[in-house]
């Protein structure tokens, strides 16, 4: 039945047609790069058709072929497979074109900058969005082919970065200047967000378990955590500055340990509070959904309350619990950016310095790694959630 459904002829593939038309317009009409005499000057925008006509024709041909495939009445699964290949080729071709045109634009100048403009970003995002859409229609789900094609983009980009092909892109020039500081702040960013998730995870799981035991504790704890979630991060940092500063003055040993009104201490405390709610909520929800029959069986075997929690309830609740940790991890990586404003460091240092200096390249230097970290953490945690989920439930999901 599935084979017959995959083999049936289909009408016009409207999503792919929209992606293709938008991609053609982006290549033809939007500036692909912006060339500036230095890092803060305004510069001039250039179309890909003007900078490298051959690369522009290649991209237009890819989008045109995808549009033609969308119009053909062929087997839906086969057509979606063709569109997948064309869609994943578009961002790769855009990256290669970016390396070529930026190198040609800046030449041997050490201060000139060639940054990627709207045409590049639109083409890349549209290509990946079209790939996800077509792979879903092809019925690949999380299949091996979809994973291989999806990972081909970051792998090839990584190879191009390693070989120096993209060194002329302005972000890479900024990275070359800031390399030592960048690596140190990246490690600092990971430490801050990781510590917050670890502390928030321990406290969140404890709150979730206690909330299951006591309705009064549940009401108070979730009320407080929900209030904390509504407080903007900067405001929460401000609320922590005064008490922490007072404590460090009252107890000098705290100051020796690095606990003060600014720096890592308020950052980790605030980030831990933000991480607690999704973990506590998922822990409570998961434990409350454990079948009563499983608890009765454990009690019938003579298990204590602690043994029942460790051997029965937690293993059954683990997939949902880890889903809360997944959410908290992604949130923490993003929220850590703001901690740079109170002296805690992290990749937010480059973002706020770039904003202050009107240097878009420095902003991207801080923003892009945060996005990569968040996506990578989400994928890793998603794989862990699937690994601990029983196979029948995983297949149903």
MODANOR-V783811 format. One record per residue. N is the residue number from 0. PSI is psi as a letter, one per 30 degrees, with the letter a starting at -180 (* if undefined). OMEGA is omega in whole degrees, 0 to 359 (* if undefined). D_FIRST is the distance of its C-alpha to the first C-alpha in whole Angstrom. Layout:
N	PSI	OMEGA	D_FIRST
N	PSI	OMEGA	D_FIRST
This chain:
0	e	180	0
1	e	181	4
2	e	178	5
3	e	180	5
4	e	179	6
5	f	184	9
6	f	184	10
7	l	177	11
8	k	184	15
9	l	176	16
10	a	181	20
11	k	177	23
12	i	187	22
13	e	180	25
14	e	180	25
15	e	179	26
16	e	178	28
17	e	178	30
18	e	183	30
19	e	180	31
20	e	179	34
21	e	178	35
22	e	178	36
23	e	179	37
24	e	181	40
25	e	181	40
26	e	186	41
27	e	191	43
28	f	184	45
29	k	177	45
30	k	183	48
31	e	177	46
32	l	174	49
33	k	183	53
34	k	182	56
35	k	179	59
36	f	176	62
37	a	190	62
38	f	184	60
39	f	179	61
40	l	183	62
41	e	178	59
42	a	181	59
43	k	179	57
44	k	180	53
45	k	173	52
46	l	177	49
47	e	178	47
48	e	179	48
49	e	184	51
50	e	182	51
51	i	183	49
52	e	181	47
53	e	178	45
54	e	178	43
55	e	179	43
56	e	179	42
57	e	179	39
58	e	178	38
59	e	179	38
60	e	178	36
61	e	179	33
62	e	177	33
63	e	178	33
64	e	177	30
65	e	178	28
66	e	177	29
67	e	179	28
68	e	179	25
69	f	182	24
70	f	184	25
71	k	177	23
72	i	180	20
73	l	176	18
74	k	187	14
75	e	182	15
76	e	180	14
77	e	180	16
78	e	178	19
79	e	177	19
80	e	177	20
81	e	180	23
82	e	177	24
83	e	182	24
84	e	179	26
85	e	182	28
86	e	181	29
87	f	178	30
88	f	183	32
89	e	178	34
90	e	177	35
91	e	177	36
92	e	178	38
93	e	179	40
94	e	178	41
95	e	178	42
96	e	179	44
97	e	178	46
98	e	182	47
99	e	186	49
100	e	178	50
101	e	178	51
102	e	179	53
103	e	185	55
104	e	185	56
105	f	179	58
106	b	182	59
107	g	181	62
108	k	181	63
109	f	182	62
110	f	179	63
111	l	181	60
112	k	174	57
113	j	183	54
114	l	181	51
115	k	185	47
116	a	189	47
117	e	181	45
118	e	179	43
119	e	185	42
120	e	180	41
121	e	179	39
122	e	182	37
123	e	181	36
124	e	178	35
125	e	180	33
126	e	181	31
127	e	177	30
128	e	177	29
129	e	178	27
130	e	180	26
131	e	181	25
132	e	183	23
133	e	179	21
134	e	176	20
135	e	179	19
136	f	178	17
137	f	178	15
138	g	182	14
139	f	180	17
140	b	177	18
141	h	183	21
142	l	185	20
143	e	182	23
144	e	180	22
145	e	180	23
146	e	182	26
147	e	180	27
148	e	180	27
149	e	180	28
150	f	181	31
151	e	181	32
152	e	179	34
153	e	180	36
154	e	180	37
155	e	177	38
156	e	177	40
157	e	178	42
158	e	178	43
159	e	176	44
160	e	182	46
161	e	182	47
162	f	180	48
163	g	182	50
164	f	183	48
165	g	184	48
166	f	181	52
167	f	177	53
168	k	189	51
169	e	180	53
170	e	179	51
171	e	176	52
172	e	176	55
173	e	179	56
174	e	180	54
175	e	179	56
176	e	186	59
177	g	191	58
178	e	184	56
179	e	180	59
180	e	181	58
181	e	181	55
182	e	180	54
183	e	181	56
184	f	175	55
185	e	177	51
186	e	179	52
187	e	179	54
188	e	180	51
189	e	179	49
190	e	180	52
191	e	182	52
192	e	179	48
193	e	178	48
194	e	180	51
195	e	179	50
196	e	179	46
197	e	180	48
198	e	179	51
199	e	179	48
200	e	180	46
201	e	181	49
202	e	180	50
203	e	178	47
204	e	178	46
205	e	178	49
206	e	180	49
207	e	179	45
208	e	180	47
209	e	179	50
210	f	178	48
211	f	183	46
212	e	187	49
213	k	179	52
214	e	179	51
215	e	178	54
216	e	180	53
217	e	181	50
218	e	183	51
219	e	185	54
220	e	181	52
221	f	174	49
222	e	180	51
223	e	182	53
224	e	177	50
225	e	177	48
226	e	180	52
227	e	181	52
228	f	181	49
229	f	181	50
230	k	176	53
231	k	186	53
232	e	180	53
233	e	179	56
234	e	179	58
235	e	175	57
236	e	180	59
237	e	179	62
238	f	182	62
239	f	186	62
240	e	185	64
241	e	181	67
242	e	179	67
243	e	177	66
244	e	179	69
245	e	179	71
246	e	181	70
247	e	176	70
248	e	182	74
249	e	181	75
250	j	184	73
251	f	180	74
252	e	177	72
253	e	178	69
254	e	177	70
255	e	177	70
256	f	179	67
257	g	180	66
258	j	180	65
259	a	184	66
260	f	177	66
261	l	180	64
262	a	188	62
263	e	187	59
264	e	179	60
265	e	179	59
266	e	182	56
267	e	180	55
268	e	181	56
269	e	180	54
270	e	178	51
271	e	177	51
272	e	179	51
273	e	182	48
274	f	186	46
275	e	188	47
276	e	181	45
277	e	181	41
278	e	179	42
279	e	181	44
280	e	180	42
281	e	177	38
282	e	179	41
283	e	181	42
284	e	182	38
285	e	181	37
286	e	180	39
287	f	180	39
288	g	177	36
289	k	183	36
290	k	178	36
291	e	180	39
292	e	178	38
293	e	178	38
294	e	180	42
295	e	179	43
296	e	178	42
297	e	178	44
298	e	178	47
299	f	178	47
300	g	177	47
301	g	180	50
302	k	172	49
303	l	180	51
304	e	178	50
305	e	178	50
306	e	179	48
307	e	179	45
308	e	186	45
309	e	189	45
310	f	184	43
311	e	189	40
312	e	183	40
313	e	178	40
314	e	179	37
315	e	183	35
316	f	189	36
317	e	181	36
318	e	180	33
319	e	178	34
320	e	180	37
321	f	175	36
322	e	175	34
323	e	176	38
324	e	178	39
325	e	179	37
326	e	181	38
327	e	181	42
328	e	180	41
329	e	179	40
330	e	183	43
331	e	179	45
332	e	179	45
333	e	182	45
334	f	181	48
335	f	178	50
336	e	186	51
337	f	183	53
338	f	177	55
339	f	182	57
340	f	179	59
341	g	173	61
342	g	180	61
343	f	179	59
344	a	185	57
345	l	183	54
346	f	175	52
347	f	177	53
348	e	182	56
349	e	181	55
350	e	183	53
351	e	173	57
352	e	178	59
353	e	177	57
354	e	180	57
355	f	182	61
356	g	183	61
357	h	181	59
358	j	183	57
359	e	181	54
360	e	179	53
361	e	176	54
362	e	178	52
363	e	179	49
364	e	176	50
365	e	186	50
366	e	185	47
367	e	178	45
368	e	178	45
369	e	178	45
370	e	179	41
371	e	179	40
372	e	182	41
373	e	179	40
374	e	180	36
375	e	178	37
376	e	179	38
377	e	180	35
378	e	180	32
379	e	179	34
380	e	175	35
381	e	176	31
382	e	179	30
383	e	178	33
384	e	178	31
385	e	182	28
386	e	182	30
387	f	178	32
388	k	178	29
389	k	187	27
390	e	179	24
391	e	179	22
392	e	179	23
393	e	180	23
394	e	179	19
395	e	179	19
396	*	*	21
